[in-house]
């Protein structure tokens, strides 16, 4: 079993230097109502950790509930997708915050910012950097899992939820697999109250028994999991399939004929999202907030 060290991020010289950019935007983040967890600068364009970091490290902007301030009754982490620079990530978090709260969500929102734009989009051997982007996404699952463990250790009575867009799904799914192997997480039997995938850039077998480790991670580590997909998502049709030779979970939903966990729920939102890969949060926030409020009914 994986056993985490219960600690905050390591304040090494490298981590402090890399965090300067985030600190410069913390006022904006706080003013807009959301907080930020970041692993920016931890990974290079080859998908390797930079010197001074471990895969469990993360920084915050100083306003994250449980970590920097008092516990809150409910916290939602939003994980952005591929090719977002730091400002792009903040814009993504701002959209998530305003759409969720506009739909009636009353909890706190935290963005998880990661090096999704580190790979070179001009590398012809790596499909525009997408292969390395997937590697970095999955490696960031360790930091997200570490934060989840820290948060539930410090705030055991708080509901912890995750929403994610596009390649952010691979960050979240690997975090779930890591948590499912963790003795520290398993001993008190913590669970995420809900997980919500928006246009997931992940193979459509992922939540099924064909991927047994992921299947059981969803079953064991979430109260309820929700997948919102659009059959007309042009980004997933035109970019995911040619690179992976497989259909994306965010386009087709889970693969026909396979078994999914009893707490996994799927919604075809083609009529709301259409071909707009960036339109899930803006068009599905009402459903997301409803599902959050009624998570136990979907378990």
Protein Blocks (a to p, Z undefined) as FASTA:
>chain_A
ZZdddddddddfklmmmmmmmmmmmmmmmmnopacddfehkacfkopacehiafkbccde
hiaghjlmccdfbdcdddddehiafklmmmmmmmmmmmmmmnopabdcdddddffllpcc
klmklgnolmmmmmmmmmmmmmmmmmmmmmmmmmmmbccddddehjlmmmmmmmmmmmmm
pmklmmnopadfbdcdehiacdfklmmmklmmlmmmmmmmpfbdcddddfklmklmmmmm
mmnopacfklnopaehiacdfkbccddfklmnmmmlklmmmmmmmmmmmmmmmmmmmZZ
